[in-house]
Amino acid sequence: MKIVFFGSSHNVFPIIETLKNNFELQRVYTTESDEKSSIIPFCNSKGIEIIQVRNKEELKSAVLNNKSDLGVVADFGLIIPKEVLNHFPHGILNVHPSLLPKYRGPSPIQQAILNGDEKTGVSIIKLDEQMDHGPVLTAEERQISPDDTAQSLYEILFREGARLLIDVIELYVGGEINLKEQNHEHATFTKTLTRQDGYVSVEKMPEFEILNRIARAYFPWPGVWTRTQISKTEEKLIKFLPFKRVQVEGKNEVSYKDFINGYPDADPKLIKFLKNNAGS
């Protein structure tokens, strides 16, 4: 079974390793650039061919010149065009970190945490031309704990997706899985996050429970942040981290209590918020 993989973050390393160890993984396609890449050095260290693409035209050119039986995609960053979908005899399987049709799109885990959901999961679907729309091969639930962040959940769910792929691919190619159409009327969608999504105003600080939920959802990116005074003469960017931690731009993270002690002349509204919640 000749397989290629499409992915673009460190979260998908378990999937790459699973495909390499259990199937004939021919190559990986990524949208990551050299400067910011984690997946390129990872694949090079494993002896896996990796090809960088920046847009759909480059993707088509790279894929259509090679023959493989099946594609697998996770956290790729491009909508895969019809020509590429139809190129593989068995199509492309998508590992998506939500219980589809809930939370289609690029930020499913962040949205689940923001909404205070008690559970999430990972779905494996057969890709079609619409975003996260294709029929489901399998899905598995996972509880969301109060200690989970977006980072921890992405790592957990892609590891789980990698484990599921071992049996799913064999059964799917052998025609032993019934593909289940999603209930499209129940579909919900997530958006592409920007740095500005994490901004909070010191003038209108949310309640601590809400702030901590946002900080968990947006950790490590885009983060929750503001810009305000840390002394009578200096203003800095301040990050609100999960679990009562803050970080002043250029400094190490500290507890709420340590910030209050270290920056007594910071914005009074910020100090009041931190004092009210430092011990709660």
HELIX and SHEET records of a PDB file:
HELIX    1   1 HIS A   10  VAL A   12  5                                   3    
HELIX    2   2 PHE A   13  ASN A   22  1                                  10    
HELIX    3   3 ILE A   39  SER A   45  1                                   7    
HELIX    4   4 LYS A   56  VAL A   63  1                                   8    
HELIX    5   5 LYS A   82  LEU A   85  1                                   4    
HELIX    6   6 PRO A  108  LEU A  114  1                                   7    
HELIX    7   7 ALA A  150  VAL A  173  1                                  24    
HELIX    8   8 HIS A  184  HIS A  186  5                                   3    
HELIX    9   9 ARG A  195  GLY A  198  5                                   4    
HELIX   10  10 VAL A  202  LYS A  204  5                                   3    
HELIX   11  11 PHE A  208  ALA A  217  1                                  10    
HELIX   12  12 TYR A  256  GLY A  262  1                                   7    
HELIX   13  13 PRO A  268  ASN A  277  1                                  10    
SHEET    1   A 7 ILE A  50  GLN A  52  0                                        
SHEET    2   A 7 GLU A  24  THR A  30  1                                        
SHEET    3   A 7 LYS A   2  GLY A   7  1                                        
SHEET    4   A 7 LEU A  70  ALA A  74  1                                        
SHEET    5   A 7 ILE A  92  HIS A  96  1                                        
SHEET    6   A 7 LYS A 119  LYS A 126 -1                                        
SHEET    7   A 7 VAL A 136  GLN A 143 -1                                        
SHEET    1   B 4 VAL A 224  GLN A 229  0                                        
SHEET    2   B 4 GLU A 235  LEU A 241 -1                                        
SHEET    3   B 4 ARG A 245  VAL A 248 -1                                        
SHEET    4   B 4 GLU A 253  SER A 255 -1                                        
END                                                                             
